[in-house]
Amino acid sequence: MTTRITTLYLPIDTTALSMGADEVAKAIEFQTTANQQAVKIIRNGSRGLFFLEPMLEVETAQGRVAYGPVSIDDVESLLAQGMLNGAPSHPLYLGLTESIPYLAKQQRLTFQRAGIIDPLSIESYIKHQGFNGLSNALTLLAQGRQSIVDEIKASGLRGRGGAAFPTGIKWQTVLDAKVSSPEQKKYIVCNADEGDSGTFSDRLLMEADPFSLLEGMIIAGLAVGATQGYIYLRSEYPQAHKILEQAVALAYQHQYLGDNIQGSDQNFDIEVRLGAGAYICGEETALLESLEGKRGLVRAKPPLPAIEGLFGQPTIVNNVISLATVPTILAKGAQYYQDYGVGRSRGTLAFQLAGNIKQGGLVELAFGTSLAEIVNDFGAGTYTGKPMKAIQVGGPLGAYLPEQQWHTPLDYEAFSAIGAVLGHGGIVVFDHSVSMTEQARFAMEFCAVESCGKCTPCRIGSTRGVEVIDKMLAAHQQGQATTQAELNTLLVDLCDTMEDGSLCAMGGMTPNPVNSVLNHFADDFITDQPSKHVETLLKASAKEQH
């Protein structure tokens, strides 16, 4: 008699591990061995439903059945109540994974394999349409590299790192550019230095579906004639680093990297390099400086990196999600991708719900849905249960949006029209207990700490910004309305100077959150209680007067 082996799936994603996934795996192995139950545990990536992690899935005849969030204390009762058969009797039963509303309502293109495959199994990747895009790219190559670039341009894909620059145009520039000498080469650089607050889509993809990133980079190399790729990875992502290094090694073993890719005459190599732990190195030119072994300082543009990038040669610098989306476009065609989205915002974006939110996680949807729909339908409101006060979209340089702006369609042009940015898709929710003046101050303080220091408007302006905000609050506490109004004008002027005079988006976009507080939450400058910073300033002022 053949013993039935039940297949279980438990994520090795950073979030799941932080919630005890490894301990749960050990508990299952121990308990099933004691019960003489045969199981096979596949460590998959996360589906992105972080509020349910660790989420355990069981393979059944009807499909995968999910339970979560599972702790080691739940293992014994889960097994006793028929979890290996997908029984619905346990309180942690979630039903068929694909039918969980949070997941079922999404439109997964880039993240179509996340949580489904074993991230370190090329066989699993291929079984789920992996490398189909590369196969098509190699076929298109017979017509010339331009045919691959044309497919990306026709798809309407724009950079997912924040700037939203058309990916195809960047690729076209690198294709047309010439290397400085015959011994030089073009480069593909993946910006995986994900540093925006509330963002995690890059990390999730690298840990759940790393081969899609590698495939996208290989296709990019074929498209522009580059033979060397680098993944510049955030140093705070040790799990992603471990998985990427193993995935790269496997890709070499199976001839998807190295010489004569899949029997062709094309070559491509990839190396993973750890970032310098600086937010500014998420800016493409500072990243290139760091990758060259220098201090991460922003370069003046022009020349653009597409013309003079890494080591002075033509370089594609694309975000993780941009590159990982390329295989879908090449596999299913530009029109397939164009059919999603609105206006000039084509395809999907991986929105990341974080902050004071009940159901945090990743939500991939076509452009055009509203912010209110995402935070209410998917996020289920605040974690505290208090009303929402503000939502910051696009990382620490994004505007704080008041309730009247939450119905703005989530697309690049609609957000630009209200003075906001979509950025990398991070959505951070704040309830009514938040001090918006503290958030405005944090924006300036963050810039002061993370500035590379190369340009004066950013380096000095951010420091003066912190001081001006503290003095505004101190003036209010002392009843000096005229002084506060003068300082308000000074802060607006300072923001204009930073926006117009900074070398890069670090200083140029820091005024976004500050101006949004001044425009939409001005009352907080009057009603907020004095912060520790203001109290310190008042004490220092009193000491000087004595």
N, C-alpha and C positions, 0 to 999 in steps of 0.2 A: 504494500500500500504506500503510495506516494504522499509524503507530508506536504500539506499546503503551506506555502510561504506567503505571508502577507507583507506587501510593500507599504512602508510608511515614508512620509516626507516631512523633514524637520529642517528649517532654515539654518544656514551658517552665516546669515547676514549679521552685520554689526549690531543692529537693533535687537534682533532675536537673541544673539549671544549675551547682550547686556541684560536681557530679561531672563536669562537662565536656560537657554536652549541646550547647551552642552550638558548641563546637569539633568535636564529632562531626558536627553538621549541615553545617558548612562543609567538612569532609573528604569527606562523602558527595557534596555538590554538586560539589566539585572532581574527585573520582575518577570520578563518573558522566558528567560532561561530557567528561573525557578518554577515557572508554570509549565515548562516544556512546550512553549508556543514558539513556532518558527516565524521570525520576522526579518525583513531586510530594511534597514533604515538608509534612505537616500537623503543626503544633506543638500537640499536645494537652496535657491535664493529666496528672498522674501517676495511675496505677492504685493507688498507695499501697504498692507493693512496693519500698520504698526500698533494700533490700539488693541489688536488681537494677538500680538506676539507674546510668547512663542505659539504659532499656529501649527498644529499637527494635522497632517492630512493622511487619510487611509485610502488605498486603492481598492475600489469595489467594482462589481460588474456594472453598476450604474454610473460610475465615474468616481472622482475623488470626493471623499466626505471629510469635512473639516471640524476640528474641535479647537477651542481657544478662548482666552489665553490660558495655556496649560502650565502648571507648576509641577514640581516633583511630588508635591503632596496629592496631586490629582491622578497620578499614574495608576496606582493600585485600583482606585475606583473606576477609572476608565476601562481598564482591562476586565474588571469584574462585571461591568455592565455592557459588554459586547462591543467595545470600540473597534476591535479587529474585524468585526463584521459590518461596521458602519452603523451600529445601533443608535437610535435617536433618544435613548432613555436618559443619557447623562446631561446635566445642566449646561455643560460646555459644548454640547452639540450645536453645530452651525448649519448643518445640511450640506448639500452639494456645494463645493467651493465656488464653482462657476455661477451659482445662483445667489450667492451672497450679494445683496443689493449694492453695497459699496463697490463691488467688483463688476457686477453684471451691467451697471449703468455706464461703465467706462468704454472708451474706444481705443483699445490698445493696439498700436502699430509698432512703435519703437520698443515698447515693453511687452510685446506679445508672448515672449518666452519666459519672462521674469517669474520665478516661482514654480514654473512648470518643469524645466529641465534641470539636470545635474549640471551645474555651471562648469565643471571640470571634466565633462565627457563630450568629446567631439562627436561621438556616435549619437548621443542624445541631441546635440545641436543640429546635426545633419538630418536626423529624423524629423525635426520640427522646422524644416525648410532652411536650415542654416547653410551658408555658402552658395545658395541659389543665385544671389546677387553677384557674387564673384564670378560664378560660372557665366552668367550673362555678360558681365563686364569683359571677360576674356574673349567672348564671342564678338562683342562690339568692337574690341580692339583691332580686329581685322579691317574695320572701316576707318581706323584712326582714333587717336586719343580724343579728338574733338567730339566724337559721337557720345562718349561717356559724359563729358562736360555738358554737352547739350541736354542730356537726359536730366542732369541735376538742375540745370537752369530752367527747364520746362516744368519741373516739379514745383517750383516756387519755394523750395526750402530756404529758410533764412537762419542765420546763426542763433543757436539756442543758448549761447553763453551770456547774452544780455544785450549786445549791440544790435542784433537782428539784421545784420548785413547779409544781403543775398549770397548764399553759399556758392552758387554757380558762377557768379561774377568774380568772386575771389579765386575760384579754381581757374577761370579763364585767364585771369591776370598772370597766375603762376605758369600756366601752360604756355602763354605767349612770351614770358620772360626768358632771358638767356642767362646761363651761368657765366661767371666772370672769366673762367678758363676751362679748358677741356678736362682737367683733373678734378674739377669741382662738381658738386651735384646739388639737386634740389631736395627739399626736405618736407616731410609731413610731421607736424607737431600737434599732439593732442593736449589741449589745456584741460587737465583734470585737477587743477588746483581750486577745487570748489570751496570758496570761503564765505559766500554770502550767508547771513543769518537766516535760519529757517529753510535751508536748501539741503537736499540729500539725494536728488535724482541721479547725479553722476555716480555717487558711491553705490547706490542701490543697483544700478545697471552693471557696474564693474564687478560687483559681487554676485549678481544673479545671472548675467548673460555676457561674460567678458569676450566671448568669441565674436559677438556682433560688433564690438568696438574694433577688434583686430581686423575683421572683414572690411569694415568701413574704411580703415586706414589703408589697407591693401588696395582697395578700389580707388581711393584718392591718389595713391602712388601711381597706379596704372593710368589714371586720367591725365596726369600732368607730367609723367616721366620722372617721378621721384623714386629713389631706391632705398631711402633711409627714413625711418619714422622714430619719433620719441614720444613717450607718454610722460608728461610732466605731472606727477601725482602728488597730491597734498600729503605732507608728511604725517598728518594726524589720522591717516587712513591705513593702519597696519593690516587690517583684514583684506581690504581691497588690494594692497600691495602683494600680500601673500598669494591671493587668488590670481592676480594678473601675471605674476612671475610664472606660476604653474601653467597658466593658459598659454603664455608665449612659448614656453618649452614644449608643450604638446603640439602647438601649431607648427613648430619647426620639425618635430618628429613625424608629423603627417604631411609634410611638404606644402603647407599653406604659407610658410615663411621660408626665407632663404633663397637659394638659387633655383631657377627653373620651377616656379610655382605651378603645382599640379601638371607637370609635364610641359609647361609652356616655356618660352624663352625669356620670361619676365622674372626679375629678382626684386625682393623687398625684405628689409630687415627692420625689426622693432626692438627698442630697448626701453625699459622703464626707469625713469629717473625721479628721485624724491625731491619735492619742492623745498624751499628754504624757510618755510614757516612764516611767510610774510603775506599779508592780504594783497599788497600791491603787486605781487608776482602773478596775480590773476590777470593783470593787464598784460596784453600780448607782448609788448616790447620789453617790459620788465622781466617777463617770463623768459624771453630769449636771452636777455643778459644773464639771468641766473643759470640758464641751461648751458651757457658758454663758460660758466665758472666764475662769473663776476657778481658784484653786488647788484641786487635787483632794482635798478634805476630805470625810470621811464625814458624812452628815446623820443626825440622830436620827430614828428612826421610832417611831410615826407622826408626820406623815402619810406614807402609802405613795406611791411614785412613780406608781402607778396612779391616784391621786387628785390629788396635787400633785407633778408630776414636772418635766419640762423647762419652764423659765420659769414654774413654778407651775401648769402645766396637766396634765390627765390624760395619762399617758404609758405606753405599753407598752415595757418594756425586756426584750428577749429576746436570747438567744445566737444566733450564726450557725447552728448546727446545728438549733436549735429552729425558726427561721424557714424554713430550707431544707427542713425536713421537711414543712412545711405544704402545699406543692403536691402531694405524694404523697397526703396524706390527702384533700384536696379532689378530686384526680383519680380516686382509686380507692375512696374511701369510708372512713368511720371504722372500720367492721368489719374491713376489709382490714388496717388497721394494728393493730387490737386483737388480731387472730389471732396476732400475734407477741408473745413475752415471757411473763412469769409474774407472778402476783399483781397488785400495783398498779404494777409496772414493765412497761409495755406498749411494744411496738414494738422497735426496735433501738437499740444504742448503738455509736458508732464508737470502739472501743478503740485506743489508740495505744501501740505497743510501742517502748520506748526504753531507754536506759541500757546496761548490760552484756548485750546480747542479740545473738544471732547473726543473726537475721533480723528486723530492725526494720521497722516499717511500720504501716499502718492495717488494722484488722480490724473490719468491721461485722458484728455478730451480734445475734440476739435475746437479750434478757435471760434469764439462767438458766444459761448455761454457767459452768464454773468457771475460776478464775484459773490453776490448774495446766494445764488444757487449752489455754488461750491461749498461755502462755509456753512450753509444751513442743511442742504440735502445730503452732503457727504460728511461735513465736519460735525453736524448735529449741535451747533452752538458752542458756547464756551465750556471749558472743563469745570469752572467754578459755578456755572449756572447763572452767573450775573449777565446782564445785557452787554452786548459788544459796544465798544466805544470807538475804536479805530482799527483799521487793518492796513498793515504795511505790505506792499507788494513790490517785489524786485530787489530784495536785500536791503542792507543798511543805507544805501543811497537812494532808495525808493521813497515816494511820498507816503504820508499817513493819510488814509482816505476816510472821510466822515461818512455817516450812513447814507446821505443823499447821493453819494457817488458809488455805492455798492452795486447798483444796477447797470453800471457801465459794461458793455460787452468786453470780454477779455480778448482783445486783439491789439496789435501794436499801435495802429493808427488811432483807435478810440481812446486808448490810454494816453497817448501823446497829446491828444486834444484837450485833456483835462490836467495836463502838467504832470502826469504820472508815467511810470515805466513798468513793463511786464518783467523785464530783466530775465533772470534764469527761472522764473516761475515760482519763486518762494512766496508763500502767503503766511504772514505772522499776525495772529489775532490778539487784540488787547481788550480786556473788559473795562467796566467803568471805574475800576480802582486805580487805573494807570494815571500817572502824572505826565501829561503831554509836554510840559516844560522840561521835565527830566529827559524825555525822549529827544526833544530838540537839542538839549545840551549834549546828550550822548552822541548824536550825529556829529557834532563838531569835535567832541572829545575823541571819538573813534578815528576821525580823519587826522587829528593831531598825532595820535599814536601810530597809525598805520601809513602815514604819508612817507614817500621815499625821500622827501626833502629837497628834490631837485628844483622845484619852482616855488617862488615866494608866495603867490596867492594861496596855494594849498598849505605850505609849511607854516607860514605865519598867520594866514587868514583864519585857519581852523583854531589856532591857539587864542587869537583875539576873539573869535566867536564864542568860545567857552567863557572868556572873561566878560564879554558884553552881556551874555545871557544871565550870568551870576549877578552882574550889576543891575540889570533890569529887575530881577526878583528882589534884590536888596532895596532898590529904590521904592518898590511897591510896599515892602514891609515897613519902610520908614515914612510912607505917605508922601513921597516925592513924585507926584503924578507927572509934572513937567519933565523932570529928569528921565523918568521911565519912557515917556513919549519920544524924547530926544534919542535915547538909547535904542528904541525900536527902529527909528529911522536909520540910525547908524548900522544896526544889524542887517537891515534890508540892503543898504549900500554895500556892506561887506559881502553879502551873498552875491550881489551883482558882480562885484570884482572877482570873486572866486569862480563864478560861473563863466565869465568872459575871459579871464586871464590865466586859468590853470592849464597846465600842459596836457593833462589827461582827465578822464572821467572821475578820478578819485576826488580831486578838488572841485571839478566842474559840476559834479552831481550832488556833492554834500549839501548844497543849498536846498535841494528838493525836499527832504524831510523837514528842514527848518522852516522854509517858506510855507509848507503845508500846515504846520502847527500855527504859524502866525496868521494864516488865512482862514483856517477852519476851527482852531481850538484856542483862539486868542483869550477867551475867558479864563483859561487855566493859568495865565500869567497873573491873574488877579485873585483867583480863588485858591490856588495851590498853597499848601502850607510850606513854610520855609524849609528848604532841604539842608542837609549837613554842609553842602558847599556854601550856601548863602549864609548860614549861621557862622561859618568860619570867616567869611568875608566881612560880616557885620562886626564880629569881635575884633578883627584886625583893624577895621575902620575906627571903632571906638577907642582902641588902644593908641592909634595914631593921634586922635584928637586930644588925648590926655597927655 
